[in-house]
Amino acid sequence: MKTRIKELRLEKKLTQQALAKQLGINQTSLSKIECGASTPDALLLADLSRFFHVTTDYILLLSEERLAADSLLADNMCNLKKYQHLITIYQKMTQKQQGDFYNFLCSMLGMSDDL
């Protein structure tokens, strides 16, 4: 387990301090976990799993499968809800507001606003 957490942290190019802050723990605790002197409790394990988008089994070295189908489905459903909300907002705009919004997005992304 100690190597998986460190591997995942390094993949995201995070320092121990940065990851510890994201998880709401101190850097010393994370360091102890990464070197095997301590083990994360169930809540921290779940937080690590969500943060890195991997299964708890992957973190615990019980599986080589990084993502569970349930995780992917949950992420997709969350994104779908966000998109639906944005569409609802867009539909409430006047035609001019929609045009201005479209042009704004195109300029932010450095894209041509040609349809």
N, C-alpha and C positions, 0 to 999 in steps of 0.2 A: 504494500500500500504506500509506503513512504516514497518509492520511486515514481509511482503513478501521479501523485499529487504534484511532485516537483516537475515531472515531465509536462503535465498539463499547464502548470504555471509558466514554465519556460516557453512553451508553445505560444502562449499569449503574450510573451515578452513582458511579464510582470515581475516586479521584485517581491520578495516576501512581504515587505512593508505594505506595498500596494494591494496585494491579495488579502492580507490580514485586515486592512481597512475596509475592503469590500465585504468581507465576511463578518466584520464586527468583532474581531478577536485581536489580541496583540501579536506582534511579530515573533516574540519569544515562543509563544504557544505553537504558532505555525512552524517555526524552526524545529521544535521538538517533535512535531508530527512528521515533518519531512525526513528527519534523521532516524525515526523509529523509536525515539525515547518516550513517545506518548502516542495515544491513539485518539482519533476524533470521536466525539460522542455521536449518537444517531442524528441529532439535529444538525450538527456541523457537517456530517457526511451527506445529509440531504441537501444542505446549502451548497456544498462543493459540487454535488451532482447537477444541481440546477445551474449553478454559475458556469460550469464547464460544458454543460449540455451533454453529459455522459451518464451512463447508468451507474448506480451505486456498486453493482457487481464489477463494473470496469475499474472503479477506484479501488475496490477490495481485491483486485487481481483474480476474481472468480470467473471473469469472462473477458474475451478479447473484443466483444461487440461493444462499440462505444456508444451507440445510440439505440434506444429502445423505440419501437414503432409508436408506442404511446406518447413518448416525448415529442417525436416528430409531429404526430397528430395534434397534440396540445399546442405546440408552437404555431402550426399552420392555422389552427382555429383562432388563436390569439391574434395573428396577423389578419385573418379574415375579418374579425370584428373591428379592427382598426381601419381596414380599408372600407368596410361598410359604413363606418362612422364618417370617414372623410367624404364618401360619396353623398351621404345625407347632407352634410354641410354644404358641399358643392351645389347640390340640387336646390338648396334654399337661397342661393345667390342669384342676383339679377344677371341677365345676359352680359351686361357690361362688366360686372364683378367677375364673372366666370372668365371672360376674355382677359381681363387684367391679371387675374390669378394665373391663368395659363401662361401668359407672357412672362410673368414674374418667375414661375417655375422654370421655364425654358432658359431665362437669363441666369438663374442660379446654377443651372446644370451646364451652362455653356452650350446649349443646343439651339438650333435654328427653330424659330417659332412657326415655320411653315407646316401646314397640315398635310 
